[in-house]
Amino acid sequence: MLQSWRKPAKLFSDFNTLQFACVMSLVVFVVLLTVLTFGAPTCGGMSADLPKVLHPVSMRGADREDAMIVNITRDGKVYFAVDQVNPADLPQKIADRLKDHDVERKVYIKADMRARWGAVKPVLDAVRSAGLMRVAFLVDERSATAFHM
Amino acid sequence: MAFSMAGGGSSGPQINVTPLIDVLLTLIIMFMLVVAMDPEYGEKAQIPQPNTDRKEDVTQPRTVVIEVMWTAKDQAPTVKVNQQDVSWTDLEERLARIYISRVEKVAFVRGDADVDFQYVASVIDLAHHAGVQRVGLMTQDQKVAGE
């Protein structure tokens, strides 16, 4: 009995790479599907068909978690981050955010390229009412060959 | 009657998963890098605050106002620089000529309500590339000083 207990057990230290490969494959597919379905994660929590311009500048501030981003959809709906708002309520919401002194005093506007300028104007007025001057429009870069008006 | 097979191990084919895992890890890292390094692009602009002290600045030079005027549905709007029609292809060159000798590189952009935002964004972009440092957005139909 004792002798059989002392018998060295079968080595059980193998790494089961097949299961690991299965998990990795699953992770890759999930990431791939997420990116393909929803696109790359967008700042402001919403994706939009942004205007395409030739010479945009980098907007690192828009990537900050506390960036104030106003989304304007094609049909003129206005969202402060992901919450739909009335432009008339926007000054108060911006003012609330500005109580945090670390917040950049700039509003990033992410408007759909086919949104009417008349839908953007109330947002600009609201930003002005909140006491801010600086805005930035988020855009996409396009190649020079694709520029036609 | 007993018989034995040579070699006690399994003789079935086995997939070599090590290179597969290498490839998968590389794919994951590439996805993460592509997503993380996708930068945001934008166009800076400013919203002029209303003049509170009511003092007219008589020495202000003639202000440059770029207007984007709606024409018809599904047609590109017309663009004017200080009331003069300019084609879209000539806009940047025209602005560059204006601002090459100016010290104060400020322009104002005014657009019709029905104009697509794409066109206003293009005007801001071309103005910046032509040398305008600050673009003011006019949301109301008021005149600016010097216009």
Interface residues (C-beta under 8 A of the other chain):
Chain A: T17 L18 F20 A21 M24 S25 V27 V28 V31 L32 V35 A40 P41 C43 P51 K52 V53 L54 H55 P56 V57 S58 M59 R60 A62 D63 I72 Y108 A111 D112 M113 R114 A115 R116 W117 G118 A119 V120 K121 P122 L124 D125 V127 R128 L132 M133 R134 V135 A136 F137 L138 V139 D140 E141 M149
Chain B: I15 V17 T18 L20 I21 L24 L25 L27 I28 F31 M32 V34 V35 D38 P39 E40 Y41 G42 E43 K44 A45 Q46 I47 P48 Q49 V68 A76 W88 T89 G111 D112 A113 D114 V115 D116 F117 Q118 Y119 V120 A121 S122 I124 D125 L126 H128 H129 L137 T139 Q140
